[in-house]
Amino acid sequence: MSTQTSTPTEPLTGTEPLRGTSTETEPLTGTSTETPAETGTGIRTGTTLVASDLDRTLIYSTAALALGMPDAQAPRLLCVEVHESKPLSYMTEDAADLLARLTVETVFVPTTTRTRKQYQRIQLPGTAPEYAICANGGHILVDGVSDLDWHESVLRRLDDECAPLSEIRAYLTATTDLSWVRKHRVAEDLFAYLVVERERLPEDWLDRFGGWAGDRGWTVSLQGRKVYAVPKPLTKSAAVREVARRTGATLTLAAGDSLLDADLLLAADRAWRPGHGELADSDWTAPHLDVLAERGVAAGEEILRRFRAAAAG
């Protein structure tokens, strides 16, 4: 694995940065251009790995579609997630076709902060992925089943490097107010988040919480109406790096829209972000990152076009 690093040309700025974060930028893969083959160890060489965030990157809720064109020109949509008997997430039909092709041409790895249960509601087009990453890297699914060795290694690292989740939850309980907090949530016993009334969020609370949590090995970020508290070692890039190792990937492509995707985008060989989301709001960039003009579901389609073009060389 190469040790060459890349750093963003613009910091995470604005009013919703990651608090107490570190930027791990070790590339996920090397730069070999070997023809795809199977080695004697069973590891594929010359493989392109595509690690993509899902929500507001490839799939979109009704509220996030951003269909700004005249109704008669709107794209046909495919529902890819149903929750409690109601359609929840969509992609364009053209995007669905692009993804189906991509799953044949590359190792496609859905890479999400969703819990395993939330991820398993999604029915993506194409070949079912061999690998998927859930809980911001806390779980690597192999053919739909969590890899226990990986999960246990994550838990050991969190125990060694971070304050326990119970301490974070106690702080949140003691310092928040029902006048601006709608929900307290814990994801997979790995990290916590709040659903807040953003306009009522006290101006200094996020900075105080971020500083306190940072001293204890946690990062804090505000994304839309959610305040996330995530252990520093719990990253998408770490899990994708492990999948790249297992598959022998020589090129890694990535896309994402949120602050929790920043480490993944930094570590990839090439990366894309849409014209919406927290990274766009803070004008975040990196030397190997392409910033797309498209917003909403059209951005998801364009990201898939870029993935296929880059994989084809």
C-alpha atoms as one frame of an Amber mdcrd trajectory, in Angstrom:
protein
   0.000   0.000   0.000   1.340   3.387  -0.962   2.004   5.898   1.778   1.598
   8.941  -0.425  -0.886  11.317   1.157  -3.217  13.996  -0.107  -4.692  16.845
   1.851  -7.685  19.060   1.150  -6.958  22.397  -0.465  -9.819  23.889   1.528
 -10.528  23.021   5.176 -13.909  22.009   6.492 -15.214  25.492   7.040 -18.523
  27.132   7.760 -20.602  26.567  10.855 -20.917  22.781  10.853 -17.379  21.324
  10.825 -16.316  18.038  12.298 -15.308  18.774  15.876 -12.263  16.997  17.257
 -11.539  15.185  14.021  -8.331  13.867  12.516  -7.747  13.541   8.759  -6.433
  10.093   7.856  -5.356  10.326   4.225  -3.429   7.118   3.505  -4.526   6.014
   0.017  -6.863   3.032  -0.032  -5.061   1.321  -2.906  -1.897   1.379  -4.936
  -1.494   2.551  -8.502  -0.924  -0.737 -10.339  -2.502  -1.069 -13.789  -2.386
  -4.882 -14.016  -5.000  -6.710 -16.047  -7.711  -8.227 -13.811  -6.750 -11.754
 -12.825  -6.853 -14.205  -9.983  -3.616 -14.661  -8.055  -2.466 -17.885  -6.449
  -3.818 -16.593  -3.140  -7.305 -16.068  -4.553  -7.004 -12.268  -4.405  -8.051
 -10.418  -7.547  -5.552  -8.023  -9.091  -6.239  -5.081 -11.370  -9.569  -4.594
  -9.606 -11.424  -1.287  -9.381 -13.265  -0.812  -6.108 -16.128   1.705  -6.014
 -17.076   2.830  -2.503 -20.101   5.100  -2.488 -22.210   6.694   0.166 -25.911
   6.057  -0.405 -28.289   8.663   1.024 -28.195  11.909  -0.953 -25.338  10.519
  -3.015 -26.852   7.624  -4.983 -30.375   7.379  -3.524 -32.784  10.168  -2.619
 -35.893  10.716  -0.554 -38.785  12.667  -2.057 -37.648  15.789  -0.214 -34.108
  15.478  -1.602 -34.892  14.781  -5.280 -34.455  18.438  -6.351 -36.558  18.084
  -9.488 -36.152  21.654 -10.690 -37.084  20.983 -14.308 -40.598  21.266 -15.844
 -42.783  18.314 -14.887 -42.860  16.958 -18.438 -39.058  16.805 -18.451 -38.632
  15.112 -15.074 -36.765  11.789 -15.183 -38.512   8.495 -14.580 -37.787   7.288
 -11.065 -37.253   3.835  -9.581 -38.134   3.232  -5.929 -35.268   1.401  -4.201
 -36.446   1.517  -0.582 -39.776   0.932   1.155 -40.240   1.565   4.872 -43.416
   0.754   6.791 -45.198   0.063   3.485 -44.316   3.499   2.087 -41.862   4.306
  -0.718 -38.887   6.126   0.756 -35.854   6.350  -1.556 -35.406   6.675  -5.305
 -32.923   6.864  -8.137 -33.529   7.653 -11.792 -34.127   4.748 -14.148 -31.001
   5.740 -16.057 -29.026   5.702 -12.800 -30.395   2.245 -12.048 -29.141   0.994
 -15.417 -25.724   2.581 -14.831 -25.459   0.980 -11.397 -26.448  -2.431 -12.731
 -23.607  -2.201 -15.253 -21.174  -0.888 -12.637 -21.798  -3.860 -10.346 -20.598
  -6.158 -13.131 -17.578  -4.053 -14.097 -16.188  -3.281 -10.615 -16.281  -4.292
  -6.969 -19.125  -2.020  -5.884 -19.254  -1.425  -2.122 -22.207   0.500  -0.640
 -20.642   2.554   2.156 -23.106   4.062   4.601 -23.629   5.431   8.090 -26.918
   3.522   8.175 -27.349   0.623  10.557 -27.454  -2.862   9.094 -31.235  -2.975
   9.488 -31.667   0.344   7.705 -29.304  -0.687   4.915 -31.071  -3.991   4.348
 -34.286  -2.160   3.428 -32.582  -0.878   0.275 -32.958  -2.898  -2.935 -30.243
  -1.653  -5.277 -30.272  -2.588  -8.972 -27.678  -4.943 -10.374 -25.669  -7.779
  -8.902 -25.933  -7.983  -5.122 -22.701  -6.575  -3.655 -20.327  -9.061  -2.084
 -19.243  -6.384   0.384 -21.124  -3.538   2.047 -20.077  -1.188   4.834 -22.569
  -0.087   7.494 -22.519   1.977  10.697 -19.816   4.290   9.355 -17.346   1.419
   9.126 -18.390  -0.495  12.214 -19.647  -3.433  10.175 -18.358  -4.981   6.963
 -21.053  -7.193   5.471 -19.857 -10.146   3.410 -22.716 -11.530   1.330 -25.081
  -9.776   3.734 -23.535 -11.111   6.960 -21.422  -9.039   9.333 -17.750 -10.038
   9.453 -17.251 -10.700  13.161 -13.457 -10.479  13.023 -13.665  -6.977  11.584
 -16.344  -5.867  14.026 -14.409  -7.186  17.006 -11.262  -5.405  15.826 -13.252
  -2.165  15.640 -14.587  -2.662  19.166 -11.086  -3.293  20.510  -9.797  -0.113
  18.935 -12.701   1.925  20.305 -12.093   0.499  23.778  -8.403   1.409  23.560
  -8.720   4.897  22.090 -12.086   6.408  23.030 -14.276   7.181  25.994 -17.221
   4.761  26.215 -20.492   5.510  24.461 -22.219   5.632  27.852 -20.144   8.691
  28.790 -21.171  10.468  25.585 -24.829   9.631  26.153 -24.650  10.875  29.737
 -23.258  14.208  28.531 -26.014  14.519  25.937 -28.697  13.762  28.510 -27.269
  16.278  30.970 -26.705  19.167  28.554 -29.604  19.045  26.095 -33.112  20.403
  26.354 -36.402  19.067  25.057 -37.136  22.499  23.629 -34.651  21.814  20.811
 -34.002  18.039  20.864 -36.613  15.831  19.219 -34.894  12.436  19.526 -31.884
  10.745  21.134 -30.621   7.782  19.111 -27.862   5.151  19.339 -26.711   3.304
  16.207 -25.477  -0.295  16.569 -24.095   0.527  20.054 -21.272   2.337  18.237
 -22.222   6.005  18.021 -24.957   8.435  19.011 -26.928  11.152  17.305 -29.594
  13.696  18.105 -32.439  14.904  15.919 -32.731  18.607  16.703 -34.753  21.707
  15.922 -31.864  23.412  14.218 -33.182  26.958  14.541 -33.405  26.481  18.316
 -29.991  24.859  18.774 -27.979  27.025  21.223 -25.154  28.754  19.368 -22.353
  27.682  21.693 -23.565  24.191  22.609 -22.118  22.456  19.545 -18.666  23.964
  20.061 -18.656  23.052  23.748 -19.781  19.507  23.027 -17.253  19.176  20.197
 -14.373  20.280  22.397 -15.410  18.026  25.251 -15.910  15.017  22.961 -12.682
  15.663  21.056 -10.692  15.318  24.263 -12.271  11.882  24.681 -11.551  10.530
  21.209 -14.856  11.435  19.541 -15.853  13.715  16.664 -18.999  15.827  16.541
 -20.742  17.148  13.436 -24.019  18.838  12.581 -25.585  17.467   9.406 -29.004
  18.762   8.523 -31.147  18.213  11.614 -28.830  15.601  13.137 -25.941  16.061
  15.545 -23.599  13.062  15.281 -21.104  11.934  17.913 -18.811   9.317  16.365
 -15.600   7.726  17.731 -12.553   8.976  15.816 -11.387   5.473  14.757 -14.862
   4.623  13.387 -14.436   5.674   9.754 -15.646   4.604   6.363 -12.106   4.818
   4.983 -10.754   2.236   7.439 -13.406  -0.292   6.425 -12.970   0.400   2.719
  -9.215  -0.014   3.105  -9.855  -3.492   4.536 -12.146  -4.412   1.634  -9.536
  -3.109  -0.810  -6.946  -5.344   0.859  -9.186  -8.394   0.616 -10.076  -7.828
  -3.034  -6.625  -6.751  -4.195  -8.058  -3.503  -5.554  -5.583  -1.325  -7.438
  -7.900   1.652  -7.958 -10.472   2.994  -5.514 -13.195   5.456  -6.508 -15.479
   7.129  -3.971 -18.369   9.568  -3.685 -20.215  11.215  -0.819 -21.977  14.385
   0.235 -21.613  14.668   4.012 -18.953  15.514   6.560 -18.771  11.847   7.564
 -17.709  11.063   3.978 -14.689  13.389   4.032 -12.175  10.773   5.201 -13.385
   8.336   2.537 -13.049  10.905  -0.238  -9.578  11.920   0.937  -8.348   8.331
   0.977  -9.678   7.331  -2.464  -7.630   7.562  -5.660 -10.400   9.611  -7.289
 -13.494  11.071  -5.692 -16.653  13.022  -6.460 -19.148  15.030  -4.460 -22.507
  16.423  -5.590 -23.452  20.088  -5.693 -25.504  19.721  -2.515 -24.800  18.550
   1.032 -22.617  19.589   3.934 -19.376  19.290   1.961 -20.790  21.552  -0.747
 -22.068  24.021   1.846 -18.549  24.342   3.282 -16.855  24.478  -0.169 -14.786
  21.444   0.802 -12.409  20.132  -1.831  -9.260  18.074  -2.393  -6.769  17.789
  -5.280  -8.214  14.509  -6.592 -11.875  15.454  -5.971 -14.265  16.463  -8.754
 -17.059  18.789  -7.658 -20.243  18.226  -9.633 -22.681  20.965 -10.576 -25.640
  18.587 -10.433 -27.835  18.518  -7.347 -30.386  16.018  -6.098 -31.186  12.805
  -7.912 -29.513  14.090 -11.099 -26.224  14.170  -9.170 -26.605  10.498  -8.307
 -26.926   9.654 -11.983 -23.902  11.775 -12.920 -21.782  10.205 -10.167 -22.491
   6.767 -11.608 -21.511   7.972 -15.092 -18.229   9.265 -13.673 -17.595   5.995
 -11.837 -18.023   3.954 -15.016 -15.860   6.280 -17.096 -13.057   6.246 -14.508
 -13.219   2.462 -14.136 -12.950   2.063 -17.905  -9.786   4.169 -17.866
